[in-house]
């Protein structure tokens, strides 16, 4: 058993259960926020595009507007309460997250966060915002992708976070941003396949040490639900009649619309994947295919003048500032929790 696994089991054994009513809802959200950069230079990263006086015209004013827009999206997804967990892709550093959770309209939500510090040359990482009242942090792990095997540039680490939820169960969350399609889909596919294998190995390791595993994988896969990296290598297909607790199921497989639009065609790059324990409807945490959705708030969309219909209202069109939210739409999932009565 690895040191990380021992830490997880040790913390889980000593934590006391939360007090709550008979049933609660855990809301999970994932959002690729499209290049959340500050305006400071990191000498170890290629972040020159997002410095004042660079070609993009990035500025502190635009940075703060970006934070406010991200906060608006998260708050719009709230309903009666803010999402308990929010996975974020394309965040530069902790300074940006501090700005989001402490100095934007999200400040009253009292989020805490964990994030990776990857070798990605552009300096973008993944993060998880969490509500400490509904997700008690146990441990975190940053999973490095062995990029040298394929002679590729380093990519983002996978973030693995374990926490105790209101039912008293341990929930394992993986946030990932798979390698891009830069250079072409076929040329870059082996890198995503390698990342998917690494992710599947990590997921299997966690499911082996949990008596009742509850595992969520979310992020921008730069591939579609039917792509080899998702459907075959990771092994996450659409839920069917036969559900197994140790299998993975993609709740975005078969959803209408998409989270990203390319040349007039919508596709789902942002995935919400669970192990079967959630879908067996026997345990303390349950959900279904219908509880996952793409968030299509009107303010996130604009008219596609070239191809017709709507497209994401993004921050940049190429190098030109456009003033929108992101080139991706967020995804959301509600999970029911059966809690011990205090």
N, C-alpha and C positions, 0 to 999 in steps of 0.2 A: 504494500500500500504506500502511495506517495505521501510526502510530507503535507501537501495541500489537502489530500483526502483525510489525513489524520486530524488536521486543523478543523476541517468541516465537521467531522463527526464529534470532535471534542466540544466545539461551540454549540452544536445542535443539542448535545446531551445536557448542557448546563443551563441553557436558556429556559426561562419560564414562559408559560403560554400567555398570550395577550388576552385581555378581557374584551368581549364583544358579544353581540346578540346572537340569535340563532342562525342568521344568514347575512352575509355581506357580499358586495360585488367588488372585485379587483379589476380595475381598468388599466390596460396595457396599451401603449402607443409607441409607434416607431416613425421617425421622420428624418429623411435626408435633407438637411437645411441649406444645401448648396453653398459651400465655401464660407463658413463663419470664421473670418480672419480678423484679428485686431490690426492696428496700424503700426506696430512695432516690428523691427527687423530681428529675425532669429538667424544668427550667423551660421547655424548648423542646418538650416532649411532653405529651400528654394521658394521663398515667400515674397519675392520682389514685386510680383504683380499686384499685391495688395498692400503697397506702401503709398503714402502720400506722394503726389507728383509722378506716379507711375502711369503707364498707359491706361489702366482701368479707371484712374481717377478716384480710387478708394480714399475715404476720409473718415475722420472720427465721427462726423455727423452721419454719414451713411452707415457706419458701424453701429451706432446707437439706434438708428432706424431699423437696422436688421435685427438687433436684439428685441426691439419692441414688436416687430412683426412675428418673430418666432414665439414670443410670449403670447401674442394674440391667438395664434393657432392652437397652442396648448390649452389656453383658457377656453377657447371655443369648443374644444373637445371635452370639456369638463362635465357639463350637465350639472348635477347636484354637488359634485366634488371633482377636484382636479384629478387627472390620471395618476394612479399610484406609481406607475413605472413608465418612463419615457426613454426609449433608446434613440440616440442621436448619431447621425453620420455626418462627416465633413466638418468637424470642429477642430480649430487649430490648437488650442491649449486651455489650461485651467483658468487663465485670465478671462477668456471669453465666457466660460461657464460661470465664473464668479459674477461677471457682468449680467448674465442672463438670470441667475437665481437670486441675486442680491440687489440689482439696480434697475431692473426692467419691471414692467407691470406684474411679472411673476413673483416679485419679492415677497408678497404676503402669503404665498403658497408654501413657503418654508421647505423647499426642496433641498436635499443634499445630493451629492453626485460622486461617481467614480468614473475614471476615464483611463484610456491607454496612453502610453508615450512611445509610439511606434517609430521604426526607422524609415517610414515613408518619407521620401525626399521632399515632397511638398509640405509636409508637416501637418497633414490632416489626420484626425483620429476619431475613434468612436467613444461614446460615453453613455452612461445610464443615470438619469435623474430618478430619485426615489423618495417616497414619503416615509420618513422614519416611523410614523405612527402606524403604518400598515405593512411595512417591509423593514424588518430589523436586520441590518447588515451582519452577516456572519463572516464572510471572506470574499476576496477577489483574486483573480488570476488573469495574467496577460499572456496569451498564447501566441508565440512567435511563429511565423510561417517560414519554412526553410527555402527562401527564394533562390539561394545559390544552386540548388539542385537543378533548376531550370535556366540558370544564367539570366535571371530577371532582376529588375530593380526591386528593392524591398517594398513590401506592401504593408497595409495596416494589420496590427495585431488583432486577434479576436479577444473580446472582453468576456470573461466568465465571472459572474457575481452570484453568490449564494446568500439567501436571506430567509428569515422566519416570517411567515405571513400570519394573518389573524386566526386561522384555523389551528395554528400550532405546527403546521407542516413546513418543511424546507422546500423552497422554490429556487431552482437553478435557472439563471437567465444568461443566454449568450447573445452578445451584440456583435455583428460583423459587418464589414464593408468589403466585399469581395473585389479582387483585382479587376481593373477596368477592361474595356474592350479596345483600348488604344492599340493601334497596329493591326486591327482586324479581329473579328470574332473567332475565326479558326486559329489564328496565330496566338491569340491570348487565352484560348480555352484551356490549355494544359495547366496554366497558373490557377485558374478557378477550380479545376478538378483537384489539384494538389491542396488548395485551401479547403475545399469541401471534404477531402479525406481527413485532413487534420481536424476539422470540426467534428466529423462523425466519430473519430477516435476519442476525442475529448468527451463528447456526449455519451458514448458507450461506457467510458470509464466512470462517469458520474452515475449513470443508471445502475451500474453494477454495485455501487456502495450504498445506494438508497434502498431502504426496505420498501417504501412506496415513492417511486421517483415522480417528480413533477418538473418538467423541463420545457423551457420556452427558448426558441431561437428566433431572432428577429434581426432585420437589417436590409441593406441594399446589396443584392446578390449579383448585380450586373448580368444577370441571367433570368430567364423566365421559368415559371413553374414546371414546364415540360422540358427544360434544358437538361442535358446530361448531368451537370454538376449538382443540380437540385434533385431531380427525380431518380437518378441512378446512383451517383456516387454518394450523395448524402442520404439517399433512400427515402425521400419525403414525397409521397404521392398524395392524391386526394383521398380523404376519408371515405371508406366504404362500409359494408355491413360487418366485416370481420375486423375487429380492432384488437391490437395487442399492446400491452403497456410499454413494451420495449421497442416498438416501432415508432417512426416519426411520420407525422401527417402535416401536409401543407394546407392551411386554411385559406390561402389565397388562390389555390388551384381551382379554376372554374368560376372565379368571380368575374362579373361583367366589368367593362371599362379597363382602367389601368392606373398606374402611379406615375408613368413617364410617357411622354409622347415624342416619337421620332418620325419626322417626315409625314406627319398626319396620321400615324398609326399608334394607338395606345398599346402599351404592354405593361405587365406587372413585374417590376424589378425588385420591389420591396415585399419581403415575404414574412409571414407569421407562421411558424412551425412549432408543433407541440408533440410530445410523446403521447402514446395512447391512453395513459392513465386518466387524462382529462376527459377523454371521449367515451370511456367505459361507463361513466355516470354512476360509479359505485363509491368513489372516494369523497374526500372533503372538498376537492377542487374540481369543478366540472364546467364544461363549456361545449359548444357545438360549432359546426361550420357556419351557421347563420349568425353567430355572435361576432364574427370578424367582418370588418368592412373597410372600404376605402373612404376617406373623408374628402368630400367634394364641396366644401363651403364655397359659396359664390365668389367671395373675395380672393380665393386661391386660383381662380380661373380667369382667362381672358379669351377673346375671340382669336381664332387662328386665321389670319387674313390670307395665308397662302394655301391652306388645305381645307378650310372650312371647319365648323364645329368649335370646340373649346380646347385650350391647351393650358398647362400650368403658367401662372403669372410669376415669372422668374425674376431673380435679382439682376442678372446680366443676360443680354443677347449677344453672344460672342464676347467681344471686348467692350461693348457699349452698355453703360449702366441703364437699367430698365426700371428699377425701383420696386420690384415685386417681392415675392416671398421665397420661392424656391422653384427649381425645375422638376421637383418631385412632389407628389401628393402624399400625405401621411396615411398610415393605416392604424386601425384600432381594434381592440378585442376586449370583450367583457367576460370575466370568469366569476362564477358563483362559488362562494366559500361557505361551507357548513362549519360553524364555530361552536366551541363548547360554551354552554350557558354559564355565566359567572355565578 
